[in-house]
Amino acid sequence: MNIKHILTGILTVTAGALTSCQPEADEKGYGYLQLASVEVNKTVDTRADITAQEAIAVDITNESGTLIEHADDWNELKTTNVPLRVGTYAIKAYSFGKQADAQGFDAEPYYAGQEEVVLEANKAKTVSIVCKLAQSMVSVSTTDNFKTAFPGYTCALRGNAALDIPFAANETRAAYVKAGQPLTISLDLGNGNTFKQQIVAEALAAYHYNITLDITEGNSEFDISVDETIHQYDVTFKVPTKQESKDMVTTDIGQDISKVWGQFAYLEGQCNVEGNTNPVQFRYKKKADTQWTTVTATQEGAPNNYTARIAPLDFGTEYEYYIVCGDKTGETLSFFTESFKEIPNLNFDTWTQNGKNWYPNADKANSFWATGNEGATIMSSSNTTGVNDAVSGTAARMETIDAKVTIAAGNLFIGYYATNYFNPASSVTFGRLYSGARPVKLTGHYKYQPSTNMNGGSIPSDRTLTIDECEIYIKLWNAEEVIGEGHFVSNQTVSDYTPFEIDIEYADPTKRPDKITIVATSSRYGGEFEGLKVIGQVAVGSILWVDEFELKFY
């Protein structure tokens, strides 16, 4: 089953002949996009009902996520020069009229691709987009030995809350499922025993997970071979014919998000056997290793329930574990730790300049980290800059200034900034997409010089500040719900770089984040506006320096 060349869509944005109306647009600071061609080359043999044609739609959005241009069919924009204000744009090509979240045997394949382009005044840019299958494919088969050993079995594929697909004994079709979620095979063996095995912690788009169920006389076995040439994982899951006694149970934590993190996990089990049960321990190792590590178990909850926290673990790695009760051992189970995703420029060593504006990114734009510099420089100069006064390399310096129209607090954040002259509070959008392991701490170094030149603002309403406050914080979201956050606030003068540590508290440890922000500001209430005026209590002259941020995962 070959899905390597599922779909190749090339969306090219090139310079065309400028129309007669364009000089007027040039004076306003515009660049140009032209959709020159989209080529679809699809050689998918996974489903006989999939035609060779694929309708491709196009969206163009600005850096704050606002839709600027859309076409149900890319050909609608084929010969159009699209003038757009100078800035960063995302161009997305995707299957038109299909559901990106559809899952199951009847789901249609959904193809998508996206690239970013930075437009400069009076210039055109070229970008190519390769569209690929946005979903993963899963198929399940059994050996004759498995069918003989467990004739009454039932099998289901599970992942996030919405995924529960039964695979009947003679099911030969592959199912399409959302990429990025954990995939687990859940078996009811028909003899009173159940069995689960996580196949992957984060399913890859445009990959086929070809699962075979087999048997073994010993502990469970789980083998994976990967063929990159055809984007296929061949997974063999061997179920032990002799199941574990109910008197001694290794708890399956593989799908319990609250138990398995990026670099630590909570092992659980029950020890109900009669006679000598000491010591009660857990043993664990990487799937690929041979040496086991033993840790002491702690009784927790009911008298026969035991747990142990193990750390540090490696990101994105499969571990095996089992409970030990005296001279008896439980069933060997496994789990995958969460994968690491890098946050760029956490050390703040990278800065670029475009005109009066400084950016904490390499591309002279608010492309990942953002600041309010573009608003401050309308009447003043950048008040968030990189400086050599640092712990190492370059640090970020933020100053609260009088920007003529209003007071502008120095700020630095992961998110989007697009100046709204008439509603400054809406210029900032916090957060960018994040699918990495859940951090438990944010650390770094800071200096702070708070000013007492308070502006007399009304927020906060429960107290009057006589000296300014800085703030550093981190937030993580899942489906726009804040699931974890931590804050650091200070009004103390700190003349030398001093370490700080922020514990991240998770309101819901059963969910993984899909968005993250980290924020630092020289005036804690500088983002409180009423019209054009800052009504947060802030002080002109407050300066915050930060450097060498780091996320901790255990």
C-alpha positions as CSV (number, residue, x, y, z in Angstrom):
1,M,0.0,0.0,0.0
2,N,1.9,3.0,-1.2
3,I,1.1,6.5,0.1
4,K,4.4,8.2,-0.5
5,H,3.1,10.3,-3.4
6,I,-0.4,10.9,-2.1
7,L,-0.8,14.4,-3.4
8,T,1.6,17.0,-4.6
9,G,0.1,20.4,-5.1
10,I,2.4,23.2,-6.1
11,L,1.0,26.7,-5.5
12,T,3.3,29.3,-7.0
13,V,3.1,32.9,-6.2
14,T,5.1,35.0,-8.8
15,A,5.4,38.5,-10.0
16,G,3.0,39.3,-12.9
17,A,2.7,42.3,-15.1
18,L,1.6,45.2,-12.8
19,T,-1.8,46.7,-13.6
20,S,-2.4,50.3,-14.2
21,C,-4.0,50.7,-10.8
22,Q,-1.0,49.4,-8.9
23,P,1.1,52.6,-8.6
24,E,-1.6,54.0,-6.2
25,A,-1.4,50.9,-4.1
26,D,2.5,51.1,-4.2
27,E,2.4,54.4,-2.4
28,K,0.4,52.8,0.5
29,G,3.0,50.1,1.0
30,Y,1.7,47.0,-0.8
31,G,3.3,43.9,-2.2
32,Y,1.8,41.5,-4.7
33,L,0.8,37.9,-5.0
34,Q,-0.3,36.0,-8.1
35,L,-1.4,32.4,-8.1
36,A,0.3,31.1,-11.2
37,S,-0.4,27.4,-11.1
38,V,-1.6,24.5,-8.9
39,E,-0.5,21.0,-10.1
40,V,-2.1,18.0,-8.6
41,N,-0.3,14.7,-9.1
42,K,-2.1,12.0,-7.1
43,T,-1.3,8.3,-7.3
44,V,-3.1,6.9,-4.3
45,D,-4.1,3.3,-4.5
46,T,-5.5,3.0,-1.0
47,R,-9.2,3.4,-1.9
48,A,-10.8,2.4,-5.2
49,D,-13.5,5.1,-4.9
50,I,-11.0,8.0,-4.8
51,T,-10.9,9.8,-8.2
52,A,-7.9,11.1,-9.8
53,Q,-9.2,14.7,-9.6
54,E,-9.0,16.8,-6.4
55,A,-10.6,20.2,-6.0
56,I,-8.1,22.6,-4.3
57,A,-9.2,25.7,-2.4
58,V,-6.9,28.5,-1.3
59,D,-7.0,30.8,1.7
60,I,-4.7,33.8,2.3
61,T,-4.5,35.0,5.9
62,N,-2.5,37.7,7.6
63,E,-0.3,37.3,10.6
64,S,-3.2,37.8,13.1
65,G,-5.1,35.0,11.4
66,T,-7.6,37.2,9.6
67,L,-8.8,35.8,6.2
68,I,-7.8,38.2,3.4
69,E,-8.6,36.2,0.3
70,H,-10.4,32.9,-0.4
71,A,-11.2,30.9,-3.5
72,D,-13.2,27.7,-3.6
73,D,-11.1,26.8,-6.7
74,W,-7.5,28.2,-7.0
75,N,-8.2,28.9,-10.7
76,E,-10.4,31.8,-9.6
77,L,-7.3,33.7,-8.6
78,K,-5.0,32.3,-11.3
79,T,-4.6,35.5,-13.3
80,T,-5.2,38.0,-10.5
81,N,-2.5,40.1,-9.1
82,V,-3.5,40.3,-5.4
83,P,-2.2,43.5,-3.7
84,L,-1.6,43.0,0.0
85,R,-0.2,45.3,2.6
86,V,3.4,44.7,3.6
87,G,3.6,41.9,6.2
88,T,3.6,38.2,6.8
89,Y,0.9,36.0,5.1
90,A,0.0,32.4,5.3
91,I,-1.1,30.7,2.1
92,K,-3.0,27.5,2.6
93,A,-4.1,25.0,-0.1
94,Y,-6.6,22.3,0.9
95,S,-9.2,19.9,-0.3
96,F,-12.4,21.8,-1.0
97,G,-15.7,20.6,0.3
98,K,-14.2,17.9,2.6
99,Q,-14.1,17.7,6.4
100,A,-10.6,17.9,7.8
101,D,-11.7,16.3,11.1
102,A,-13.6,13.3,9.5
103,Q,-12.5,9.9,10.8
104,G,-13.4,6.3,10.0
105,F,-13.9,4.0,7.1
106,D,-16.2,6.3,5.3
107,A,-14.1,9.4,5.8
108,E,-12.7,11.0,2.7
109,P,-9.0,11.8,2.5
110,Y,-8.2,15.4,3.2
111,Y,-5.1,17.1,1.6
112,A,-3.5,20.3,2.8
113,G,-0.3,22.3,2.7
114,Q,0.8,25.7,3.9
115,E,3.7,28.2,3.6
116,E,4.4,31.7,4.9
117,V,5.5,34.6,2.7
118,V,6.8,38.0,3.9
119,L,5.7,40.7,1.5
120,E,7.8,43.9,0.9
121,A,6.7,47.1,-0.6
122,N,6.5,47.0,-4.5
123,K,7.8,43.5,-4.6
124,A,6.3,40.1,-5.4
125,K,7.3,36.8,-3.8
126,T,7.2,33.2,-5.0
127,V,6.2,30.3,-2.7
128,S,5.5,26.6,-3.5
129,I,3.1,24.6,-1.4
130,V,3.2,20.8,-1.3
131,C,-0.1,19.4,-0.3
132,K,-0.1,16.0,1.4
133,L,-2.6,13.8,3.2
134,A,-3.4,15.5,6.4
135,Q,-4.7,12.3,8.1
136,S,-3.1,9.1,9.1
137,M,-4.3,5.7,7.9
138,V,-4.8,2.6,10.0
139,S,-5.5,-1.0,9.1
140,V,-5.7,-4.1,11.4
141,S,-5.3,-7.8,10.5
142,T,-4.8,-11.0,12.6
143,T,-2.7,-14.1,12.2
144,D,-4.4,-17.5,12.1
145,N,-2.8,-18.3,15.5
146,F,-4.4,-15.2,17.0
147,K,-7.9,-16.2,15.7
148,T,-7.5,-19.7,17.0
149,A,-6.4,-18.5,20.5
150,F,-9.0,-15.8,20.8
151,P,-12.0,-16.7,18.6
152,G,-14.3,-14.3,20.4
153,Y,-12.1,-11.2,20.4
154,T,-13.2,-7.7,19.6
155,C,-10.8,-4.9,18.6
156,A,-11.1,-1.1,18.5
157,L,-8.8,1.7,17.6
158,R,-8.9,4.6,20.1
159,G,-7.2,7.9,20.3
160,N,-8.5,11.3,21.5
161,A,-12.1,11.5,22.9
162,A,-13.8,11.4,19.4
163,L,-11.9,8.4,18.1
164,D,-13.4,4.9,18.7
165,I,-13.4,2.7,15.5
166,P,-14.2,-1.0,15.8
167,F,-12.3,-3.3,13.6
168,A,-14.3,-6.5,12.9
169,A,-12.6,-9.8,12.5
170,N,-12.8,-9.7,8.7
171,E,-12.3,-6.0,8.2
172,T,-9.9,-5.3,5.4
173,R,-10.4,-1.6,4.9
174,A,-8.1,1.1,6.2
175,A,-9.6,3.9,8.3
176,Y,-8.6,7.6,8.0
177,V,-7.9,9.3,11.4
178,K,-6.7,12.7,12.5
179,A,-2.9,13.0,12.7
180,G,-1.2,14.2,15.8
181,Q,-3.2,12.1,18.3
182,P,-2.1,9.0,20.2
183,L,-3.3,5.7,18.7
184,T,-4.1,2.7,20.9
185,I,-5.4,-0.8,20.0
186,S,-7.9,-2.0,22.6
187,L,-8.7,-5.7,22.7
188,D,-11.4,-7.6,24.5
189,L,-10.2,-11.2,24.2
190,G,-13.5,-12.8,24.8
191,N,-12.3,-14.7,27.9
192,G,-12.8,-12.1,30.5
193,N,-9.5,-10.4,29.8
194,T,-8.8,-7.1,28.1
195,F,-5.6,-5.8,26.6
196,K,-4.4,-2.4,25.4
197,Q,-1.3,-1.3,23.5
198,Q,-0.4,2.2,22.4
199,I,0.8,2.1,18.8
200,V,2.1,5.6,18.6
201,A,2.1,8.7,20.8
202,E,1.6,11.1,18.0
203,A,0.3,9.7,14.7
204,L,2.1,11.2,11.6
205,A,0.2,12.7,8.7
206,A,0.4,10.8,5.4
207,Y,1.5,7.6,7.1
208,H,-0.1,4.2,7.1
209,Y,-0.1,2.2,10.4
210,N,-0.4,-1.4,9.3
211,I,-1.2,-3.4,12.5
212,T,-1.0,-7.2,12.8
213,L,-2.3,-9.0,15.9
214,D,-0.4,-12.1,16.9
215,I,0.2,-14.2,20.1
216,T,3.1,-15.1,22.4
217,E,3.6,-17.4,25.3
218,G,5.6,-14.9,27.4
219,N,5.1,-11.2,28.1
220,S,3.5,-9.0,25.5
221,E,5.7,-8.0,22.6
222,F,5.4,-4.9,20.4
223,D,7.5,-4.5,17.3
224,I,7.6,-1.7,14.7
225,S,9.4,-1.5,11.4
226,V,9.3,1.7,9.3
227,D,9.6,1.9,5.6
228,E,10.1,5.6,4.8
229,T,10.0,5.0,1.1
230,I,6.3,4.2,1.3
231,H,5.5,6.0,4.5
232,Q,4.4,2.9,6.3
233,Y,4.7,1.6,9.9
234,D,4.4,-2.2,10.1
235,V,3.3,-2.9,13.7
236,T,3.2,-6.4,15.2
237,F,1.4,-6.7,18.5
238,K,1.8,-10.0,20.2
239,V,-0.7,-10.8,23.0
240,P,0.3,-13.3,25.7
241,T,-1.9,-16.4,25.8
242,K,-1.5,-16.6,29.5
243,Q,-3.0,-13.5,31.1
244,E,-2.0,-11.9,34.3
245,S,-3.7,-12.9,37.6
246,K,-6.3,-10.4,38.8
247,D,-4.5,-10.6,42.2
248,M,-1.6,-8.7,40.8
249,V,-2.2,-6.0,38.2
250,T,0.1,-3.6,36.4
251,T,-2.1,-0.6,35.6
252,D,-2.2,0.5,32.0
253,I,-1.2,4.2,32.0
254,G,-0.6,4.4,28.3
255,Q,-3.7,6.4,27.5
256,D,-3.9,8.3,30.8
257,I,-2.6,11.8,29.9
258,S,-2.4,12.8,33.6
259,K,0.1,10.0,34.2
260,V,2.5,10.2,31.2
261,W,4.3,13.5,30.5
262,G,7.4,14.5,28.5
263,Q,10.1,13.5,30.9
264,F,8.3,11.8,33.8
265,A,5.5,9.3,34.4
266,Y,3.4,7.9,37.3
267,L,3.5,4.1,37.3
268,E,0.5,2.4,39.0
269,G,-0.5,-1.1,40.0
270,Q,-2.2,-3.4,42.5
271,C,-0.7,-6.0,44.7
272,N,-3.4,-8.3,46.1
273,V,-1.5,-11.5,46.4
274,E,-1.5,-13.5,49.6
275,G,1.7,-14.1,51.6
276,N,4.9,-12.1,51.5
277,T,4.5,-9.1,49.1
278,N,7.7,-7.2,50.2
279,P,9.2,-5.4,48.5
280,V,6.6,-3.8,46.3
281,Q,8.4,-2.2,43.4
282,F,8.2,-1.2,39.8
283,R,10.7,-2.0,37.1
284,Y,11.0,0.0,33.9
285,K,13.2,0.5,30.9
286,K,13.3,1.9,27.4
287,K,11.7,-0.5,24.9
288,A,15.0,-0.7,23.0
289,D,17.2,-1.3,26.1
290,T,17.9,-4.5,28.0
291,Q,18.7,-3.2,31.5
292,W,15.8,-2.6,33.9
293,T,15.6,0.1,36.5
294,T,14.0,-0.7,39.8
295,V,12.1,1.9,42.0
296,T,10.3,1.5,45.3
297,A,6.5,1.7,45.1
298,T,4.5,3.8,47.5
299,Q,1.0,2.8,48.8
300,E,-1.6,5.3,47.7
301,G,-5.4,5.3,48.0
302,A,-6.7,1.8,48.6
303,P,-4.5,-0.5,50.7
304,N,-3.4,-2.6,47.7
305,N,-2.8,0.3,45.3
306,Y,0.8,1.4,44.6
307,T,2.4,4.1,42.5
308,A,5.9,5.5,41.7
309,R,7.0,8.6,39.9
310,I,9.9,8.0,37.5
311,A,12.2,10.7,36.0
312,P,14.0,11.8,34.0
313,L,12.7,10.1,30.9
314,D,13.5,10.7,27.2
315,F,11.1,12.6,25.1
316,G,9.0,10.7,22.5
317,T,10.3,7.3,23.7
318,E,8.5,4.0,24.4
319,Y,9.0,2.6,27.9
320,E,8.1,-0.8,29.3
321,Y,7.2,-1.4,33.0
322,Y,5.7,-3.9,35.4
323,I,4.9,-4.2,39.1
324,V,6.8,-6.5,41.5
325,C,5.1,-8.0,44.6
326,G,7.7,-10.0,46.6
327,D,8.9,-12.7,44.2
328,K,6.0,-12.3,41.8
329,T,5.8,-10.0,38.8
330,G,3.0,-8.4,36.9
331,E,2.3,-8.1,33.3
332,T,4.7,-5.9,31.2
333,L,3.0,-2.9,29.7
334,S,4.3,0.1,27.8
335,F,3.7,3.8,27.2
336,F,5.1,6.6,25.0
337,T,6.4,9.9,26.5
338,E,5.3,13.2,25.0
339,S,7.5,14.6,22.2
340,F,9.7,17.6,22.5
341,K,9.0,20.7,20.3
342,E,11.5,23.5,20.3
343,I,10.5,27.0,21.2
344,P,12.7,29.3,19.0
345,N,14.9,32.0,20.4
346,L,14.2,31.3,24.1
347,N,17.7,32.7,24.8
348,F,16.8,36.0,23.0
349,D,20.1,36.0,21.1
350,T,18.4,36.6,17.7
351,W,17.2,40.1,16.8
352,T,16.7,41.8,13.4
353,Q,15.8,45.4,12.4
354,N,13.5,46.8,9.8
355,G,13.4,50.6,9.8
356,K,12.6,51.8,13.3
357,N,11.3,48.4,14.4
358,W,13.3,45.7,16.2
359,Y,12.1,42.1,16.1
360,P,13.1,39.1,18.3
361,N,13.1,36.8,15.2
362,A,15.5,36.2,12.3
363,D,13.2,37.5,9.5
364,K,12.5,41.1,10.5
365,A,8.9,40.3,11.4
366,N,6.7,39.3,14.3
367,S,6.8,35.8,13.0
368,F,6.9,33.9,16.3
369,W,7.9,36.2,19.1
370,A,6.2,39.5,18.8
371,T,6.4,43.0,20.4
372,G,4.4,46.2,20.4
373,N,7.2,48.0,18.7
374,E,5.3,48.7,15.5
375,G,2.7,50.6,17.5
376,A,5.3,52.4,19.6
377,T,7.3,53.6,16.6
378,I,4.4,55.5,15.1
379,M,5.2,58.4,17.5
380,S,8.5,57.2,19.1
381,S,11.1,54.4,18.8
382,S,11.2,50.7,19.6
383,N,10.9,50.2,23.3
384,T,11.7,46.4,23.2
385,T,15.2,45.7,21.9
386,G,18.1,43.3,22.1
387,V,21.0,44.5,24.2
388,N,24.5,43.2,24.9
389,D,24.0,43.6,28.6
390,A,23.1,40.0,29.0
391,V,23.7,36.8,30.9
392,S,25.0,35.3,27.6
393,G,24.9,36.6,24.1
394,T,22.0,39.0,23.8
395,A,19.1,39.8,26.2
396,A,15.7,41.5,25.8
397,R,15.3,45.0,27.2
398,M,11.7,46.4,27.7
399,E,11.0,50.0,28.7
400,T,7.7,51.7,29.5
401,I,7.7,55.0,27.5
402,D,5.5,58.0,26.7
403,A,4.6,57.3,23.1
404,K,2.8,60.7,22.8
405,V,-0.7,59.3,22.0
406,T,-0.5,57.0,25.0
407,I,1.9,55.2,27.3
408,A,3.5,52.1,25.8
409,A,4.8,49.3,28.1
410,G,7.7,47.3,26.8
411,N,6.6,43.8,26.0
412,L,7.7,40.6,24.5
413,F,5.4,37.6,23.8
414,I,4.7,34.5,21.7
415,G,1.8,35.5,19.5
416,Y,0.7,38.0,16.9
417,Y,0.8,41.8,16.7
418,A,-1.0,43.9,14.1
419,T,-1.5,47.6,15.0
420,N,-5.1,48.7,15.4
421,Y,-4.9,52.5,15.6
422,F,-8.5,52.9,16.9
423,N,-8.5,49.9,19.3
424,P,-5.0,49.3,20.6
425,A,-6.2,46.5,22.9
426,S,-7.0,44.4,19.9
427,S,-3.6,44.7,18.4
428,V,-2.3,41.8,20.4
429,T,-3.2,38.1,20.0
430,F,-1.4,35.9,22.5
431,G,-0.3,32.3,21.7
432,R,0.9,30.2,18.8
433,L,0.3,26.6,17.9
434,Y,2.1,24.1,20.1
435,S,2.0,20.3,20.1
436,G,5.0,19.5,22.3
437,A,5.4,18.0,25.8
438,R,3.9,19.8,28.7
439,P,6.5,21.9,30.6
440,V,6.3,22.1,34.4
441,K,8.5,25.2,34.9
442,L,9.7,28.3,33.1
443,T,13.1,29.5,34.3
444,G,15.3,32.4,33.3
445,H,17.1,35.5,34.4
446,Y,15.9,39.1,34.9
447,K,16.7,42.6,36.1
448,Y,14.1,45.2,36.9
449,Q,14.2,48.9,37.4
450,P,10.7,50.0,38.4
451,S,9.6,53.6,38.2
452,T,7.5,55.5,40.6
453,N,6.2,57.9,37.9
454,M,2.7,56.3,38.1
455,N,0.1,57.4,35.5
456,G,-2.9,57.3,37.9
457,G,-4.7,54.5,36.0
458,S,-7.8,52.8,37.4
459,I,-6.7,49.1,37.0
460,P,-6.3,47.3,39.3
461,S,-9.3,48.8,41.0
462,D,-8.7,47.3,44.5
463,R,-5.4,49.0,45.2
464,T,-3.3,52.0,44.2
465,L,0.3,51.3,43.1
466,T,3.1,53.6,44.2
467,I,5.7,51.7,42.2
468,D,5.4,49.8,39.0
469,E,5.3,46.0,38.6
470,C,6.8,43.8,36.0
471,E,5.4,40.4,35.0
472,I,6.6,37.3,33.3
473,Y,4.1,34.5,32.7
474,I,3.3,31.4,30.6
475,K,0.0,30.0,29.5
476,L,-1.0,26.8,27.7
477,W,-4.4,26.3,26.0
478,N,-6.4,23.3,24.7
479,A,-9.3,24.3,22.4
480,E,-9.1,27.9,23.7
481,E,-9.4,26.7,27.3
482,V,-6.5,27.6,29.6
483,I,-5.2,24.3,31.0
484,G,-1.9,25.5,32.5
485,E,-0.3,28.7,33.6
486,G,2.3,30.3,35.9
487,H,3.1,33.9,36.8
488,F,6.0,35.9,38.2
489,V,5.3,39.5,39.4
490,S,7.8,41.8,41.1
491,N,8.1,45.5,42.1
492,Q,11.6,45.2,43.5
493,T,14.6,46.9,42.1
494,V,17.0,44.1,40.9
495,S,20.3,45.5,39.6
496,D,22.0,42.3,38.7
497,Y,20.7,39.4,36.6
498,T,18.9,37.1,39.0
499,P,17.4,33.7,38.3
500,F,13.6,33.2,38.5
501,E,11.5,30.0,38.4
502,I,7.8,29.8,37.6
503,D,5.9,26.7,38.5
504,I,3.2,25.8,35.9
505,E,0.0,24.7,37.5
506,Y,-2.3,22.6,35.4
507,A,-6.0,23.0,36.0
508,D,-6.7,20.0,33.8
509,P,-3.8,17.5,33.6
510,T,-5.9,15.2,31.4
511,K,-5.5,17.4,28.3
512,R,-2.5,18.2,26.2
513,P,-1.9,21.8,24.9
514,D,-2.5,23.0,21.4
515,K,-1.3,26.6,21.9
516,I,1.3,28.3,24.1
517,T,2.4,31.8,25.0
518,I,5.2,33.3,27.1
519,V,4.9,37.0,28.0
520,A,7.2,39.5,29.6
521,T,6.4,43.2,30.2
522,S,8.0,46.1,32.0
523,S,4.6,47.2,33.3
524,R,2.1,44.5,34.4
525,Y,-1.0,46.5,33.6
526,G,0.2,48.1,30.3
527,G,-2.3,46.2,28.2
528,E,-5.3,47.7,29.9
529,F,-6.9,50.2,27.5
530,E,-10.0,52.4,27.3
531,G,-10.1,53.6,23.7
532,L,-6.6,54.9,23.0
533,K,-5.7,55.5,26.6
534,V,-3.9,53.1,28.9
535,I,-6.0,52.8,32.1
536,G,-3.7,50.3,33.8
537,Q,-1.5,51.7,36.5
538,V,1.9,51.9,34.9
539,A,5.0,54.1,35.2
540,V,7.0,55.7,32.4
541,G,10.7,54.8,32.9
542,S,10.2,51.2,34.2
543,I,12.7,48.9,32.5
544,L,12.8,45.0,32.5
545,W,15.6,42.9,31.2
546,V,15.2,39.2,30.6
547,D,17.5,36.5,29.2
548,E,18.1,32.8,28.8
549,F,14.5,31.5,29.2
550,E,14.2,27.7,29.5
551,L,11.3,25.2,29.8
552,K,11.7,22.4,32.4
553,F,9.8,19.1,31.9
554,Y,10.3,17.2,35.2
